[in-house]
Amino acid sequence: MTKKKPLILVTNDDGITAPGIRALIEVMNTLGDVCVVAPDSPQSGMGHAITINDTLYCDSVKVREDEPQKEYSSSGTPVDCVKLAVNEILKRKPDLCVSGVNHGSNSSINVIYSGTMSAAVEAGTLGIPSVGFSLLDYSLEADFEPTKKFIKKIAKQALKNGMPKGVVLNVNFPKLSKDKIKGIKVCRQANAHWEEQFDKRVNPLGREYYWLTGEFVNEDKGEDTDEWALANGYVSVVPVQFDLTAHHAIKDLNTWKLS
């Protein structure tokens, strides 16, 4: 009896034609039957947004004729794409969901803004082993070749072992050539933040508008963090939980006079 191939859902937040997702699809096609459901345009920074006050469209497309996967382009957010895939498009729950490869970092605090990671988290809430992949290079000319062997290794292990309950993986790659990447490190999320500024401007009609800028500040000196791993030539793997309860604070809050 032939063993059924794993069903793998691929999505992202940079759009279905982005080079990063094309690299991810290439690797996933070596591991199972692939279905792609991704936004029809860039959705970076959308976090866990969903579409509730507008119509959603989802069309079957063929981006490259020589590839075997089924693909769907959606007008929605990355999280919408996962919901549509699981509830409307696929005939069974995927064995794995992979999101990315994002053009740019999703390490440290960036994880909470990330559409890439939110898609993976959404799949995780549905009981699907899920991984978000990101490369520390924002360029459309970014070289994803060095990431491929690590993507395959991590995805194979996720398929084999599943994922701890309530956990998805946040994987970031340093912007390095194949021979410079030292390996993989399982890490914690660095305690870092953005010091943000708004560049105030005036449009040709005289109306003021703002452009968000800022500086990333990492004050975490630990050598067990994603930022340390990336700065030192490693692929960082951070297990992310979608239960946001601050369990350590419950005892203190129970001392408050709330009744």
C-alpha positions in Angstrom: 0.0 0.0 0.0 1.5 3.4 -1.0 2.0 5.8 1.8 0.0 9.0 1.4 2.2 12.1 0.9 2.0 14.8 3.5 -0.3 17.7 2.6 1.5 21.0 3.0 -0.1 24.5 3.1 2.2 27.3 1.9 1.4 31.0 2.5 3.1 34.3 3.2 2.6 38.0 3.6 4.7 39.4 0.7 2.3 38.2 -2.0 2.0 35.0 -4.0 4.6 36.1 -6.6 7.3 37.1 -4.1 10.7 35.4 -4.6 10.6 34.1 -1.0 7.5 32.1 -1.3 8.7 30.7 -4.6 11.8 29.4 -2.9 9.6 27.9 -0.1 7.3 26.2 -2.6 10.3 24.6 -4.3 11.5 23.0 -1.1 8.0 21.9 -0.1 7.5 20.2 -3.4 10.2 17.7 -2.4 8.4 16.8 0.8 4.7 16.4 -0.1 1.6 17.6 -1.9 1.6 21.4 -1.9 -1.3 23.8 -1.8 -0.5 27.5 -1.9 -3.0 30.1 -0.6 -1.4 33.5 -0.4 -2.2 37.2 -0.7 -2.5 38.8 -4.1 -0.5 41.8 -3.0 2.0 42.6 -0.1 0.5 42.4 3.4 3.6 43.0 5.5 2.9 44.3 9.1 -0.7 43.1 9.1 -0.2 41.0 12.2 -3.2 38.8 12.9 -5.7 41.0 11.0 -8.7 39.4 9.4 -11.2 40.7 6.9 -14.6 41.3 8.4 -15.9 44.5 6.8 -15.2 43.7 3.1 -15.6 40.9 0.6 -12.9 38.2 0.2 -11.8 36.9 -3.2 -9.8 33.7 -3.8 -8.9 32.7 -7.3 -7.1 29.6 -8.7 -3.9 30.8 -10.4 -0.8 29.3 -12.1 2.3 31.4 -11.4 4.7 29.0 -13.0 3.6 26.4 -15.5 6.3 23.9 -14.7 5.4 23.5 -11.0 3.0 20.8 -9.7 1.3 22.6 -6.8 -2.2 24.0 -6.7 -2.2 27.8 -6.0 -4.8 30.3 -5.0 -4.4 34.1 -4.8 -6.6 35.8 -2.2 -7.5 39.5 -1.7 -7.3 38.9 2.1 -4.7 39.0 4.8 -2.2 36.1 5.6 -4.6 34.9 8.3 -7.5 35.1 5.9 -5.5 32.9 3.6 -5.1 30.2 6.2 -8.7 30.3 7.2 -9.8 30.0 3.5 -7.4 27.2 2.9 -8.6 25.1 5.8 -12.3 25.8 5.6 -13.0 26.2 1.9 -10.2 24.9 -0.3 -8.5 21.8 1.2 -10.4 18.5 1.6 -8.5 17.6 4.7 -6.4 19.4 7.4 -2.8 20.0 6.3 0.0 18.0 7.9 2.1 21.1 7.9 1.7 24.8 7.3 4.8 26.9 6.3 4.8 30.7 5.9 7.4 32.8 4.2 10.1 33.0 3.3 9.6 36.6 4.5 11.7 39.4 3.0 13.1 40.8 6.2 13.5 40.0 9.9 10.8 38.6 12.1 13.1 38.1 15.1 12.5 39.5 18.6 9.6 42.0 18.9 9.0 41.9 15.2 7.1 38.7 15.6 4.0 40.5 17.0 3.7 42.7 13.9 4.4 40.0 11.3 1.8 38.8 8.8 4.2 35.9 8.1 4.2 34.7 11.6 0.5 35.4 12.2 -0.4 33.0 9.4 1.7 30.3 11.0 0.1 31.1 14.4 -3.4 30.9 12.9 -2.6 27.4 11.5 -1.2 26.5 14.9 -4.4 27.4 16.7 -6.1 24.9 14.3 -3.8 22.1 15.5 -1.6 22.2 12.4 2.2 22.0 12.9 3.4 25.3 11.6 6.6 27.2 10.9 7.3 30.8 9.8 10.5 31.5 7.9 12.2 34.8 7.4 15.4 36.1 5.8 17.2 39.2 7.1 17.2 40.8 3.7 14.4 43.1 2.5 15.5 43.2 -1.1 13.5 41.7 -3.9 16.9 40.5 -5.2 17.6 38.6 -2.0 19.3 35.2 -2.3 17.2 32.5 -0.8 19.4 29.6 -1.9 21.3 29.4 1.4 18.0 29.0 3.3 16.8 25.9 1.4 18.7 23.1 3.1 17.7 24.4 6.5 14.1 24.9 5.5 14.0 21.3 4.4 15.6 20.0 7.5 13.3 21.9 9.8 10.2 21.0 7.8 11.1 17.3 7.8 11.5 17.3 11.5 8.1 19.1 12.0 6.4 16.5 9.8 8.1 13.7 11.7 7.7 14.9 15.2 4.7 17.3 15.1 4.8 20.3 17.3 4.5 20.8 21.1 0.8 21.7 21.9 0.2 25.4 21.5 3.5 26.1 19.8 4.7 27.2 16.4 8.2 27.9 15.2 9.7 31.3 14.3 12.7 30.7 12.1 15.0 33.5 11.0 18.0 33.3 8.6 21.0 35.6 8.7 21.9 37.3 5.4 24.9 35.1 4.7 26.2 32.8 2.0 25.9 29.0 2.4 29.5 28.6 3.6 29.1 31.3 6.2 26.0 29.9 8.1 27.3 28.0 11.1 24.2 26.0 11.8 20.9 26.1 13.7 20.3 27.4 17.3 17.1 26.9 19.3 16.7 30.3 21.1 14.5 32.5 23.1 13.1 35.8 21.8 15.4 38.7 22.5 14.1 41.5 24.8 14.4 44.3 22.2 12.2 47.1 20.9 11.7 49.8 18.4 12.3 53.4 19.3 9.8 54.9 16.8 9.5 58.3 15.2 7.1 59.8 12.7 8.5 61.8 9.8 5.9 64.5 9.4 5.4 65.7 5.8 3.0 67.8 3.7 1.5 66.5 0.4 1.1 68.7 -2.7 -2.5 69.6 -1.6 -1.2 71.0 1.7 -2.4 68.1 3.9 -0.1 66.8 6.6 0.8 63.1 6.7 3.2 60.9 8.6 5.8 58.3 7.6 6.8 55.8 10.3 10.5 55.4 10.9 12.5 54.2 13.9 15.6 52.5 15.3 15.7 48.9 16.5 17.3 48.7 20.0 18.5 45.4 21.5 19.5 45.8 25.1 19.4 42.0 25.7 23.0 40.8 26.1 22.1 37.1 26.4 23.8 34.6 24.2 20.7 32.4 24.1 18.6 34.8 22.0 17.5 35.0 18.4 19.3 38.3 17.9 22.6 36.9 19.2 22.3 33.8 17.0 21.6 35.8 13.9 24.4 38.3 14.6 26.8 35.3 15.1 26.0 33.5 11.9 23.3 31.0 13.0 19.8 30.2 12.0 17.5 31.1 14.9 14.6 28.8 15.9 12.2 30.3 18.5 9.2 28.3 19.8 6.3 30.7 20.0 3.2 30.1 22.0 -0.2 31.6 21.1 -1.6 31.4 24.6 -0.8 35.0 25.6 -1.7 34.5 29.3 1.0 35.9 31.6 0.8 32.9 34.0 3.4 34.4 36.3 1.2 37.4 36.9 -1.9 35.6 38.1 -0.7 35.3 41.7 0.0 39.0 42.0 -3.3 40.0 40.4 -5.2 37.8 42.9 -3.9 40.1 45.6 -5.7 43.1 44.1 -8.9 44.2 45.7 -11.1 43.5 42.7 -14.3 42.5 44.5 
